Amino acid sequence: MANQGAKKRKEENIRHMRNLLRLILASNAIYLVIRLGIFHSSFTWKHWAGLILTSLAYVIPYKQLSAMAKPNYSDAGELLDGGFDMSTGGICGYLHDIIYITCFVQVTTIISEKFWYIYLVIPGFAAYQLFGLVKGFLPLGSDGAEEDEKTRKKREKMERKASRTKMIKTRTR
């Protein structure tokens, strides 16, 4: 009965990683069958480069996720930890997003090569996140901003209330 949560997480991670692998293999199979099988006359070196690029975009996040999902065992072979929870956000969510975007790009580039521009979402989102991080360290620009009458009166009232001396009632015996 011990470590039921770890065993459950281990099984969930195995199932999750198997599903991700199936998605990746299905996307590659669809791309290769349609692009090489049906549109073989228009398959150029650019398409080979795109296939290599998307394969790298699959391999790197998948390896990282599989390392995160790997369970930990004790020296005696007992399960200590079932691995990282794959349903959480953060870096795990970003790695999943890269895999899903790559699947979409790979399959849709069969239709048009303009779908490669969707890859710009990844560095765009990273820049957005970094801007939010940097913005948190910058001082707020409200020092020189003008406040309206209602806000000024409310602030002055709060300052007066905070500056009053407070009487504490004590009980004497």
Beta strands, then each sheet from edge to edge (+ up, - down):
strand 1: 72-73
strand 2: 79-81
sheet 1: 1+ 2-
end
